[in-house]
Each structure stands twice: as structure tokens, then as C-alpha cells.
Amino acid sequence: MTLLLDKAFSEATKLPEERQNHLAQIILDVMADDEHWDGLFADSQDILANMANEAIAEYNVGEKKTCSLETR
């Protein structure tokens, strides 16, 4: 455990039980959310690579699509 995390837990033990539980749930939620996003990004690499390859292939055969932004 890092010194900072140890200090945070040490301070948390001084809180009332209800606030300790709330803090623990926040930590668990953040960790679960990080795992969720890591999984989504890991799973999307093949999809993104395929999309990039399609775009390059279309560009190479002259099927490029342009996007114009209207300026005022």
C-alpha cells in the first residue's frame, strides 16, 4: 500500500461508520467504473483498427468524403 493511500485510510477510520461506508462505496464504484471502461476500450481496438483500414482503403481508391464546416 502506498503512503498516501495508507494516510487516507488512517484518516477514514476517524470518520463515523456511515461516512466510512459511503467513502468505501465511492472507492469501489470508481474502481468498478475504471475496470468497465478499460474493458470497453480493450474490446474496441479491433473495431477501431477495422474502421481506420476501411477509411484508408476508401481514400486510396478515391472514395474520400470531405466535410466542410461553415464559418461565419
MIMAR-677517 format. One line per 3 residues: number of its first residue (from 1); their letters; for each residue x, y, z of N, C-alpha, C, CB. Coordinates in nm, 3 decimals. Glycine has a CB too. Layout:
N
NUM	A	X,Y,Z,X,Y,Z,X,Y,Z,X,Y,Z ~ ...
END
This chain:
72
1	MTL	0.085,-0.116,0.000,0.000,0.000,0.000,0.091,0.124,0.000,-0.098,-0.001,0.123 ~ 0.052,0.225,-0.076,0.131,0.347,-0.079,0.111,0.427,0.049,0.095,0.432,-0.201 ~ 0.203,0.517,0.074,0.193,0.602,0.193,0.068,0.689,0.187,0.317,0.689,0.206
4	LLD	0.037,0.741,0.069,-0.080,0.828,0.056,-0.210,0.751,0.082,-0.084,0.891,-0.084 ~ -0.219,0.631,0.026,-0.339,0.550,0.049,-0.350,0.510,0.195,-0.338,0.426,-0.041 ~ -0.237,0.476,0.256,-0.235,0.443,0.397,-0.282,0.561,0.481,-0.094,0.400,0.441
7	KAF	-0.237,0.681,0.445,-0.280,0.802,0.518,-0.430,0.824,0.501,-0.200,0.927,0.469 ~ -0.480,0.804,0.378,-0.623,0.823,0.353,-0.707,0.726,0.435,-0.654,0.805,0.204 ~ -0.665,0.600,0.438,-0.739,0.501,0.518,-0.730,0.532,0.667,-0.686,0.360,0.490
10	SEA	-0.613,0.578,0.710,-0.597,0.614,0.850,-0.693,0.727,0.889,-0.451,0.655,0.878 ~ -0.703,0.826,0.803,-0.796,0.937,0.828,-0.941,0.890,0.822,-0.774,1.050,0.727 ~ -0.969,0.798,0.729,-1.106,0.749,0.714,-1.153,0.675,0.838,-1.116,0.658,0.592
13	TKL	-1.062,0.610,0.909,-1.102,0.537,1.030,-1.153,0.630,1.139,-0.985,0.455,1.082 ~ -1.125,0.758,1.127,-1.171,0.856,1.226,-1.313,0.904,1.198,-1.076,0.976,1.230 ~ -1.365,0.869,1.081,-1.500,0.912,1.043,-1.604,0.822,1.108,-1.516,0.911,0.891
16	PEE	-1.728,0.873,1.120,-1.836,0.787,1.169,-1.859,0.670,1.070,-1.968,0.869,1.187 ~ -1.913,0.562,1.121,-1.931,0.440,1.041,-2.006,0.467,0.911,-2.005,0.336,1.123 ~ -2.111,0.546,0.917,-2.191,0.574,0.797,-2.106,0.643,0.689,-2.313,0.662,0.832
19	RQN	-2.023,0.737,0.729,-1.937,0.807,0.632,-1.826,0.715,0.582,-1.876,0.933,0.695 ~ -1.777,0.626,0.667,-1.678,0.528,0.622,-1.737,0.438,0.513,-1.627,0.443,0.740 ~ -1.859,0.393,0.536,-1.925,0.307,0.438,-1.950,0.382,0.307,-2.057,0.254,0.493
22	HLA	-1.988,0.508,0.317,-2.011,0.589,0.198,-1.880,0.605,0.120,-2.069,0.728,0.236 ~ -1.772,0.635,0.189,-1.641,0.650,0.126,-1.597,0.518,0.062,-1.537,0.697,0.229 ~ -1.618,0.408,0.132,-1.582,0.277,0.078,-1.660,0.248,-0.050,-1.609,0.166,0.182
25	QII	-1.789,0.283,-0.052,-1.870,0.259,-0.172,-1.822,0.345,-0.288,-2.018,0.288,-0.143 ~ -1.783,0.469,-0.260,-1.729,0.556,-0.366,-1.603,0.494,-0.426,-1.698,0.698,-0.310 ~ -1.514,0.447,-0.341,-1.389,0.385,-0.388,-1.420,0.262,-0.474,-1.298,0.345,-0.269
28	LDV	-1.511,0.178,-0.427,-1.547,0.057,-0.502,-1.612,0.093,-0.636,-1.642,-0.030,-0.419 ~ -1.696,0.195,-0.637,-1.763,0.237,-0.760,-1.661,0.290,-0.862,-1.868,0.346,-0.731 ~ -1.565,0.369,-0.816,-1.463,0.422,-0.905,-1.380,0.309,-0.963,-1.372,0.523,-0.830
31	MAD	-1.343,0.214,-0.880,-1.263,0.102,-0.927,-1.341,0.018,-1.030,-1.219,0.014,-0.809 ~ -1.468,-0.006,-1.003,-1.551,-0.083,-1.096,-1.568,-0.008,-1.227,-1.688,-0.114,-1.034 ~ -1.585,0.124,-1.218,-1.602,0.206,-1.338,-1.475,0.202,-1.422,-1.637,0.351,-1.300
34	DEH	-1.359,0.210,-1.359,-1.232,0.203,-1.431,-1.218,0.069,-1.503,-1.114,0.223,-1.334 ~ -1.254,-0.039,-1.435,-1.247,-0.172,-1.497,-1.343,-0.181,-1.615,-1.279,-0.281,-1.393 ~ -1.460,-0.123,-1.600,-1.560,-0.124,-1.707,-1.506,-0.053,-1.831,-1.692,-0.059,-1.660
37	WDG	-1.452,0.069,-1.813,-1.400,0.146,-1.926,-1.278,0.079,-1.987,-1.366,0.287,-1.883 ~ -1.191,0.023,-1.903,-1.074,-0.049,-1.956,-1.119,-0.164,-2.047,-0.986,-0.103,-1.840 ~ -1.222,-0.235,-2.004,-1.274,-0.344,-2.085,-1.334,-0.296,-2.215,-1.378,-0.421,-2.007
40	LFA	-1.409,-0.186,-2.210,-1.468,-0.132,-2.333,-1.361,-0.088,-2.432,-1.560,-0.015,-2.301 ~ -1.260,-0.019,-2.383,-1.154,0.026,-2.472,-1.073,-0.090,-2.527,-1.063,0.124,-2.400 ~ -1.049,-0.190,-2.446,-0.975,-0.307,-2.493,-1.053,-0.379,-2.602,-0.945,-0.404,-2.376
43	DSQ	-1.184,-0.389,-2.584,-1.267,-0.456,-2.683,-1.285,-0.376,-2.810,-1.402,-0.487,-2.623 ~ -1.264,-0.245,-2.805,-1.289,-0.161,-2.921,-1.169,-0.148,-3.014,-1.331,-0.024,-2.876 ~ -1.053,-0.196,-2.975,-0.933,-0.178,-3.057,-0.947,-0.241,-3.195,-0.813,-0.237,-2.986
46	DIL	-1.002,-0.361,-3.203,-1.020,-0.426,-3.333,-1.119,-0.349,-3.420,-1.067,-0.570,-3.314 ~ -1.226,-0.302,-3.360,-1.326,-0.226,-3.434,-1.265,-0.098,-3.489,-1.448,-0.193,-3.344 ~ -1.191,-0.026,-3.405,-1.129,0.098,-3.449,-1.025,0.073,-3.558,-1.064,0.169,-3.332
49	ANM	-0.949,-0.034,-3.545,-0.849,-0.067,-3.647,-0.917,-0.098,-3.780,-0.763,-0.187,-3.601 ~ -1.027,-0.172,-3.776,-1.101,-0.204,-3.899,-1.158,-0.078,-3.963,-1.214,-0.302,-3.869 ~ -1.211,0.012,-3.883,-1.266,0.137,-3.936,-1.155,0.221,-3.999,-1.335,0.217,-3.824
52	ANE	-1.040,0.226,-3.936,-0.927,0.301,-3.991,-0.881,0.240,-4.123,-0.811,0.304,-3.891 ~ -0.874,0.108,-4.128,-0.833,0.041,-4.251,-0.932,0.066,-4.364,-0.819,-0.109,-4.227 ~ -1.062,0.065,-4.334,-1.164,0.095,-4.434,-1.149,0.238,-4.486,-1.304,0.074,-4.375
55	AIA	-1.127,0.332,-4.395,-1.112,0.472,-4.436,-0.990,0.490,-4.525,-1.101,0.562,-4.312 ~ -0.881,0.425,-4.491,-0.759,0.433,-4.572,-0.784,0.372,-4.710,-0.640,0.362,-4.502 ~ -0.850,0.258,-4.713,-0.878,0.192,-4.841,-0.968,0.280,-4.928,-0.944,0.056,-4.817
58	EYN	-1.071,0.339,-4.869,-1.160,0.428,-4.945,-1.084,0.550,-4.996,-1.279,0.473,-4.858 ~ -1.000,0.604,-4.915,-0.920,0.720,-4.956,-0.829,0.683,-5.072,-0.837,0.772,-4.837 ~ -0.767,0.566,-5.063,-0.673,0.523,-5.166,-0.740,0.499,-5.301,-0.603,0.398,-5.122
61	VGE	-0.868,0.462,-5.303,-0.938,0.440,-5.430,-1.019,0.563,-5.472,-1.030,0.318,-5.421 ~ -1.001,0.672,-5.404,-1.066,0.796,-5.442,-1.208,0.814,-5.392,-1.067,0.806,-5.587 ~ -1.248,0.736,-5.295,-1.383,0.748,-5.241,-1.385,0.836,-5.115,-1.439,0.610,-5.209
64	KKT	-1.291,0.928,-5.111,-1.283,1.010,-4.989,-1.405,1.100,-4.978,-1.155,1.094,-4.989 ~ -1.447,1.120,-4.860,-1.559,1.207,-4.831,-1.504,1.326,-4.756,-1.670,1.133,-4.749 ~ -1.547,1.443,-4.796,-1.499,1.562,-4.728,-1.610,1.619,-4.643,-1.447,1.668,-4.829
67	CSL	-1.570,1.690,-4.547,-1.664,1.753,-4.456,-1.630,1.901,-4.454,-1.658,1.690,-4.312 ~ -1.724,1.984,-4.488,-1.696,2.127,-4.483,-1.768,2.188,-4.364,-1.739,2.196,-4.615 ~ -1.697,2.273,-4.297,-1.755,2.343,-4.184,-1.786,2.486,-4.226,-1.659,2.340,-4.061
70	ETR	-1.907,2.524,-4.204,-1.947,2.659,-4.240,-1.891,2.757,-4.139,-2.100,2.670,-4.248 ~ -1.823,2.857,-4.186,-1.770,2.959,-4.096,-1.851,3.086,-4.111,-1.620,2.987,-4.124 ~ -1.862,3.156,-4.007,-1.940,3.281,-4.009,-1.853,3.395,-3.971,-2.060,3.274,-3.915
END
